[in-house]
């Protein structure tokens, strides 16, 4: 079945705005869906595409039976274009790209040029750019005219969890719709509906902080089991029992994470996948201390939790700056050990 707006939960404000704009035939050419990963931005874009391209829509619902709807359901609609970072490789003549960021070499043939041509089926065109924050400045600047004046009935939807990374000129040409985190209870119930055991579902909802998409991915990738181990280590550290080899644990867990990502995308960058895995476990460690901060009863306990959170944030900044990985985590382990133990 094609995706419809009523099937999307937890994003009532964004859905209501889209429904009103669609019914009034006042959808802007550019939409920016901003919010955490895995909370329904992509699903909403697909629902919008289905009704926007449907030949016989019923109010704000795609009919589900026309040629357009059948093509949407099959995932090969010629006027529904999804631009992902994996397309970077198809436009890299050297064949060496690791799909890190979008350049104009991707945006021009995948979005700008087809946006200024007639639609194949005649209803219109929809373009969805996943991880839009990966577009570099030249690519974003090249999109400006398309966002303002595309050919015919066209909608461009940018998906991102980092709207501030996009140029102000891009943001000003789009209607920004905010997508919030889902409640832990909602995520837990949805996971259980998908056959996930109740205890694991609750853990995944807790660690993913209200992201159904992240929870599902982390269960599949074994992240939740590793997160459980990491939480125990962080609790031990808080109690004055530092792990024997915290840096080694992070590296081992990140390597396992990277292996899962390379199974999905064998041409991906292993180094990038390892760094992504390290960032995931830094986020989880920070979550443990943030929850501990909320429950802390003494000023000293709160201060140490804050220091640990700061140390983890610095480590993530170093990762983003491509600092040597072993150095980042050796320094983190020493810092956490010192601060949590209260040593100078």
C-alpha positions, 0 to 999 in steps of 0.5 A, spaced: 500 500 500 502 507 498 504 511 504 498 516 507 498 521 512 494 518 517 499 512 518 504 517 520 504 518 528 507 523 533 508 528 528 501 531 528 503 539 527 507 537 521 502 533 518 496 538 519 500 543 516 502 539 509 494 537 509 492 544 509 497 547 504 495 541 499 488 542 500 489 549 499 493 548 493 499 552 496 504 547 497 511 551 496 516 549 491 521 548 497 520 544 504 525 543 509 523 537 514 528 538 520 528 533 526 532 527 529 533 521 525 528 516 524 522 520 527 518 520 520 521 525 516 522 520 510 515 517 511 512 523 511 516 525 504 513 519 501 506 520 503 506 527 500 509 524 494 504 519 493 498 524 494 501 530 490 503 525 484 496 521 485 492 521 478 485 521 483 486 523 490 481 523 495 482 529 499 489 528 502 489 521 501 492 518 495 487 513 491 492 507 491 489 504 485 492 509 479 498 508 475 502 513 479 500 510 486 502 503 483 508 505 481 509 509 488 508 502 491 513 498 487 518 504 488 520 506 481 515 512 480 519 516 474 517 523 477 519 521 484 526 522 485 530 520 492 537 523 492 541 519 497 549 520 498 550 513 495 549 516 488 555 520 489 559 514 486 555 514 480 557 521 478 564 520 480 569 518 474 574 516 478 570 510 481 574 512 488 568 516 492 566 513 499 560 517 498 562 522 504 558 529 501 554 531 496 557 536 490 554 539 484 556 533 480 550 529 484 545 535 485 545 537 478 544 531 474 539 528 480 535 534 481 537 541 478 536 538 471 530 533 471 526 539 476 526 543 469 524 538 465 516 536 464 514 530 468 514 523 465 506 522 467 504 529 467 502 530 474 508 533 477 515 532 480 517 530 487 525 530 489 527 528 496 534 529 498 536 525 504 541 528 509 541 534 506 546 537 510 551 533 506 551 538 500 557 542 500 556 550 499 557 550 491 551 544 491 546 548 495 548 555 491 546 551 485 539 549 487 537 556 489 533 558 482 530 551 482 527 552 489 524 558 487 522 557 480 522 550 478 519 547 471 511 546 472 508 543 478 514 541 483 516 540 490 523 539 493 523 536 500 530 537 504 531 532 510 536 533 515 537 533 522 542 539 522 538 544 519 543 549 521 548 546 517 544 549 511 546 555 508 541 561 510 539 562 503 537 555 502 533 555 509 530 562 507 527 559 500 524 553 504 518 552 508 521 549 515 517 543 518 519 541 525 519 533 527 520 532 534 522 526 538 517 520 539 515 518 546 519 512 549 512 509 550 510 510 543 517 507 540 516 501 545 509 499 542 511 500 535 517 496 536 513 490 540 508 491 534 514 489 529 515 483 533 521 485 538 521 482 545 518 487 550 524 488 554 529 489 548 524 494 545 524 498 552 531 498 552 532 500 544 526 506 546 531 508 551 537 509 548 534 511 541 531 517 545 525 517 541 527 515 534 523 509 532 528 508 525 534 509 530 531 504 535 530 499 529 537 500 526 541 499 533 537 492 534 539 490 527 546 492 528 547 489 535 548 496 538 543 495 544 547 489 546 553 493 546 550 499 549 548 495 555 555 493 556 557 501 555 552 503 560 555 498 566 562 501 564 560 508 565 556 506 572 562 503 574 566 509 572 561 513 576 562 509 582 570 509 582 571 503 578 574 505 572 574 500 566 581 496 564 581 498 557 575 503 555 579 506 549 580 498 547 572 497 548 570 503 544 574 501 538 572 494 538 565 496 538 566 501 533 569 496 528 563 491 529 559 497 528 563 498 521 562 491 519 555 492 519 555 498 515 559 495 510 555 489 509 549 494 507 554 498 503 561 494 501 563 500 497 563 505 503 569 508 507 571 503 513 574 509 516 568 513 516 564 507 518 568 506 524 568 514 526 560 514 525 560 508 530 565 511 535 560 517 535 554 513 536 557 510 543 559 517 545 552 519 544 550 513 548 555 514 554 553 521 554 546 519 555 547 515 561 551 521 564 545 526 562 540 521 565 544 520 571 545 528 572 537 528 572 537 523 578 543 526 582 542 528 589 548 532 591 552 537 587 559 533 587 555 528 583 552 533 578 558 536 577 562 530 575 556 528 571 557 535 567 564 534 567 564 527 564 558 530 559 563 535 557 569 530 556 565 526 551 563 532 547 570 534 546 571 527 544 566 527 539 569 534 536 576 531 535 573 525 531 569 530 527 576 534 526 579 527 524 584 527 530 587 520 530 582 515 533 587 512 538 589 518 541 582 521 542 580 515 546 586 514 550 585 521 552 578 520 553 579 514 558 584 518 562 580 524 563 574 520 565 578 516 570 581 522 573 574 526 573 570 521 576 575 519 581 576 526 583 583 526 582 588 532 580 
